[in-house]
Amino acid sequence: MPITRISTPHAPTPAGHYAQATVHGGTVYVAGQLSIDPATGEKLHGSIEEQTERTLRNVEAILHAAGSDFAHLLKVNVYVTDIAFWPRVNAVYARVVGADVPARAVVPVPALNHGLLIEIDAIAAVKG
């Protein structure tokens, strides 16, 4: 089975040697996404709610480019710099992702690139 590398201008350009996502065997593997505006490359250092929504929108854009969406999420990993953010992150996550809930892990980390507060990676099924 071939591996397809996903690249969309609707999500941030990778800053390193990696793809936004890869697709293999009907599964999409989304690289960790941060709160970065895909149009400008600007790092968005707003509230945890603003950073969570921007990060999820980046994941969503990559899923769409790969032929998937939030309803097809299988597993999500959320990395936050302070576990005290969790209730606020969860509220935004529930609103943006919707009723189709995948398996999920929340991992407190000491720091993230660019001083941002949240990073999210995901695994999803390709639609159809």
Buried (B, 14 or more C-beta within 10 A) or exposed (E): EEEBEBEBEBBBEEEEEEBBBBBEEBBBBBBBBBBBEBEEEEBBEEEBBBBBBBBBBBBBBBBBBBBBBBBBBEEBBBBBBEEEBBEBBBEBBEEBBEEEEBEBEBEEEEEBEEEBBBBBBBBBBBBE
